[in-house]
């Protein structure tokens, strides 16, 4: 299990060759969990999922995050 704070930046580009401009940032709370699945003594897979939650303006928005990777021991 994991829980914590996230800072989310929204970016938009104004023109074709303009660099992205940071217009706003959101403070989010995140929670989730994961596990390691071991295929052998030294190699496995790491699987995690998190939900980043923002409550504001009378509504709640969820940003889901899924991660998959290799684990070595």
N, CA and C atoms as a LAMMPS dump frame, in Angstrom:
ITEM: TIMESTEP
0
ITEM: NUMBER OF ATOMS
219
ITEM: BOX BOUNDS ff ff ff
-5.0000000000000000e+02 5.0000000000000000e+02
-5.0000000000000000e+02 5.0000000000000000e+02
-5.0000000000000000e+02 5.0000000000000000e+02
ITEM: ATOMS id mol type element x y z
1 1 1 N 0.837 -1.181 0
2 1 2 C 0 0 0
3 1 3 C 0.878 1.239 0
4 2 1 N 0.371 2.266 -0.635
5 2 2 C 1.067 3.542 -0.668
6 2 3 C 0.049 4.67 -0.677
7 3 1 N 0.434 5.806 -0.15
8 3 2 C -0.412 6.993 -0.17
9 3 3 C 0.502 8.203 -0.09
10 4 1 N 0.046 9.318 -0.659
11 4 2 C 0.887 10.497 -0.613
12 4 3 C 0.297 11.681 -1.339
13 5 1 N 1.165 12.65 -1.638
14 5 2 C 0.803 13.913 -2.257
15 5 3 C 1.374 13.949 -3.664
16 6 1 N 0.604 14.462 -4.621
17 6 2 C 1.067 14.64 -5.995
18 6 3 C 0.814 16.073 -6.422
19 7 1 N 1.68 16.592 -7.287
20 7 2 C 1.496 17.905 -7.876
21 7 3 C 1.376 17.712 -9.378
22 8 1 N 0.262 18.124 -9.968
23 8 2 C -0.059 17.896 -11.375
24 8 3 C -0.026 19.228 -12.107
25 9 1 N 0.762 19.305 -13.206
26 9 2 C 0.864 20.523 -14.011
27 9 3 C 0.086 20.35 -15.302
28 10 1 N -0.731 21.337 -15.652
29 10 2 C -1.426 21.351 -16.939
30 10 3 C -0.629 22.245 -17.88
31 11 1 N -0.355 21.739 -19.092
32 11 2 C 0.442 22.501 -20.05
33 11 3 C -0.306 22.623 -21.37
34 12 1 N -0.154 23.751 -22.009
35 12 2 C -0.71 23.965 -23.343
36 12 3 C 0.302 24.747 -24.163
37 13 1 N 0.271 24.59 -25.472
38 13 2 C 1.129 25.356 -26.372
39 13 3 C 0.269 26.404 -27.066
40 14 1 N 0.754 27.638 -27.096
41 14 2 C -0.02 28.719 -27.682
42 14 3 C 0.093 28.752 -29.198
43 15 1 N 1.299 28.566 -29.726
44 15 2 C 1.535 28.651 -31.161
45 15 3 C 2.364 27.465 -31.615
46 16 1 N 2.583 27.356 -32.919
47 16 2 C 3.259 26.201 -33.51
48 16 3 C 4.655 25.981 -32.928
49 17 1 N 5.483 27.017 -32.838
50 17 2 C 6.858 26.849 -32.374
51 17 3 C 7.078 27.347 -30.948
52 18 1 N 6.025 27.642 -30.245
53 18 2 C 6.143 28.123 -28.868
54 18 3 C 6.396 26.941 -27.93
55 19 1 N 7.123 27.203 -26.884
56 19 2 C 7.323 26.173 -25.869
57 19 3 C 6.063 26.066 -25.023
58 20 1 N 5.787 24.889 -24.47
59 20 2 C 4.591 24.748 -23.624
60 20 3 C 4.64 25.695 -22.427
61 21 1 N 3.519 26.256 -22.104
62 21 2 C 3.403 27.201 -21
63 21 3 C 2.608 26.533 -19.883
64 22 1 N 3.139 26.582 -18.666
65 22 2 C 2.42 26.032 -17.524
66 22 3 C 1.318 27.005 -17.152
67 23 1 N 0.068 26.574 -17.271
68 23 2 C -1.053 27.448 -16.967
69 23 3 C -1.574 27.26 -15.549
70 24 1 N -1.551 26.035 -15.044
71 24 2 C -2.109 25.789 -13.715
72 24 3 C -1.465 24.55 -13.108
73 25 1 N -1.564 24.422 -11.813
74 25 2 C -1.112 23.213 -11.132
75 25 3 C -2.206 22.784 -10.157
76 26 1 N -2.324 21.484 -9.963
77 26 2 C -3.33 20.926 -9.068
78 26 3 C -2.645 20.152 -7.954
79 27 1 N -3.126 20.271 -6.742
80 27 2 C -2.666 19.456 -5.631
81 27 3 C -3.558 18.22 -5.558
82 28 1 N -2.942 17.04 -5.557
83 28 2 C -3.668 15.788 -5.579
84 28 3 C -3.244 14.904 -4.416
85 29 1 N -4.139 14.043 -3.989
86 29 2 C -3.851 12.992 -3.019
87 29 3 C -3.81 11.694 -3.81
88 30 1 N -2.81 10.837 -3.562
89 30 2 C -2.757 9.565 -4.283
90 30 3 C -2.708 8.397 -3.315
91 31 1 N -3.264 7.278 -3.758
92 31 2 C -3.21 6.039 -2.998
93 31 3 C -3.193 4.879 -3.986
94 32 1 N -2.645 3.749 -3.552
95 32 2 C -2.577 2.581 -4.43
96 32 3 C -1.798 1.467 -3.783
97 33 1 N -1.397 0.538 -4.612
98 33 2 C -0.651 -0.605 -4.121
99 33 3 C -0.1 -1.413 -5.28
100 34 1 N 0.657 -2.418 -4.948
101 34 2 C 1.254 -3.262 -5.966
102 34 3 C 1.897 -4.484 -5.367
103 35 1 N 2.489 -5.272 -6.248
104 35 2 C 3.14 -6.5 -5.808
105 35 3 C 4.245 -6.877 -6.782
106 36 1 N 5.131 -7.747 -6.328
107 36 2 C 6.137 -8.368 -7.187
108 36 3 C 5.757 -9.828 -7.386
109 37 1 N 5.744 -10.261 -8.627
110 37 2 C 5.483 -11.662 -8.963
111 37 3 C 6.8 -12.279 -9.409
112 38 1 N 7.312 -13.232 -8.638
113 38 2 C 8.628 -13.809 -8.924
114 38 3 C 8.483 -15.035 -9.811
115 39 1 N 9.177 -15.029 -10.961
116 39 2 C 9.182 -16.153 -11.895
117 39 3 C 10.276 -17.156 -11.557
118 40 1 N 11.369 -16.647 -11.028
119 40 2 C 12.472 -17.486 -10.569
120 40 3 C 13.068 -16.805 -9.342
121 41 1 N 14.19 -17.304 -8.863
122 41 2 C 14.789 -16.75 -7.646
123 41 3 C 15.276 -15.302 -7.841
124 42 1 N 15.618 -14.924 -9.071
125 42 2 C 16.223 -13.612 -9.317
126 42 3 C 15.443 -12.697 -10.264
127 43 1 N 14.404 -13.17 -10.925
128 43 2 C 13.682 -12.367 -11.915
129 43 3 C 12.18 -12.408 -11.639
130 44 1 N 11.555 -11.237 -11.717
131 44 2 C 10.119 -11.162 -11.497
132 44 3 C 9.505 -9.97 -12.205
133 45 1 N 8.223 -9.77 -11.999
134 45 2 C 7.499 -8.638 -12.569
135 45 3 C 6.95 -7.783 -11.426
136 46 1 N 6.996 -6.481 -11.631
137 46 2 C 6.461 -5.542 -10.642
138 46 3 C 5.203 -4.928 -11.235
139 47 1 N 4.087 -4.997 -10.501
140 47 2 C 2.807 -4.476 -10.956
141 47 3 C 2.283 -3.507 -9.893
142 48 1 N 1.932 -2.29 -10.305
143 48 2 C 1.415 -1.285 -9.376
144 48 3 C 0.261 -0.526 -10.008
145 49 1 N -0.64 -0.024 -9.164
146 49 2 C -1.732 0.842 -9.602
147 49 3 C -1.907 1.949 -8.569
148 50 1 N -2.181 3.161 -9.045
149 50 2 C -2.418 4.302 -8.163
150 50 3 C -3.577 5.117 -8.693
151 51 1 N -4.26 5.789 -7.792
152 51 2 C -5.33 6.699 -8.146
153 51 3 C -4.974 8.06 -7.565
154 52 1 N -4.846 9.062 -8.439
155 52 2 C -4.57 10.432 -8.023
156 52 3 C -5.917 11.156 -7.992
157 53 1 N -6.3 11.683 -6.837
158 53 2 C -7.632 12.261 -6.629
159 53 3 C -7.521 13.764 -6.394
160 54 1 N -8.369 14.518 -7.104
161 54 2 C -8.45 15.973 -6.914
162 54 3 C -9.899 16.336 -6.644
163 55 1 N -10.129 17.034 -5.546
164 55 2 C -11.471 17.509 -5.202
165 55 3 C -11.459 19.032 -5.242
166 56 1 N -12.266 19.585 -6.09
167 56 2 C -12.351 21.029 -6.197
168 56 3 C -13.552 21.425 -7.025
169 57 1 N -14.053 22.606 -6.814
170 57 2 C -15.202 23.146 -7.556
171 57 3 C -16.428 22.252 -7.428
172 58 1 N -16.571 21.554 -6.312
173 58 2 C -17.748 20.724 -6.081
174 58 3 C -17.739 19.382 -6.77
175 59 1 N -16.628 18.996 -7.419
176 59 2 C -16.561 17.685 -8.069
177 59 3 C -15.224 17.023 -7.742
178 60 1 N -15.177 15.717 -7.928
179 60 2 C -13.967 14.943 -7.686
180 60 3 C -13.497 14.34 -8.998
181 61 1 N -12.197 14.49 -9.296
182 61 2 C -11.603 13.967 -10.525
183 61 3 C -10.57 12.918 -10.149
184 62 1 N -10.558 11.781 -10.867
185 62 2 C -9.608 10.691 -10.638
186 62 3 C -8.691 10.547 -11.846
187 63 1 N -7.382 10.446 -11.59
188 63 2 C -6.391 10.168 -12.623
189 63 3 C -5.738 8.834 -12.263
190 64 1 N -6.044 7.792 -13.034
191 64 2 C -5.512 6.45 -12.751
192 64 3 C -4.123 6.298 -13.364
193 65 1 N -3.258 5.558 -12.666
194 65 2 C -1.9 5.296 -13.128
195 65 3 C -1.61 3.811 -12.932
196 66 1 N -1.115 3.155 -13.982
197 66 2 C -0.758 1.742 -13.928
198 66 3 C 0.693 1.584 -14.35
199 67 1 N 1.439 0.758 -13.607
200 67 2 C 2.851 0.548 -13.901
201 67 3 C 3.153 -0.945 -13.967
202 68 1 N 3.992 -1.295 -14.901
203 68 2 C 4.447 -2.673 -15.074
204 68 3 C 5.941 -2.625 -15.344
205 69 1 N 6.71 -3.439 -14.633
206 69 2 C 8.15 -3.427 -14.811
207 69 3 C 8.787 -4.738 -14.422
208 70 1 N 10.105 -4.822 -14.588
209 70 2 C 10.883 -5.995 -14.211
210 70 3 C 11.461 -5.804 -12.815
211 71 1 N 11.553 -6.876 -12.067
212 71 2 C 12.151 -6.847 -10.738
213 71 3 C 13.301 -7.842 -10.706
214 72 1 N 14.43 -7.378 -10.167
215 72 2 C 15.623 -8.239 -10.045
216 72 3 C 16.004 -8.34 -8.583
217 73 1 N 16.455 -9.515 -8.183
218 73 2 C 16.808 -9.742 -6.794
219 73 3 C 18.174 -10.358 -6.693
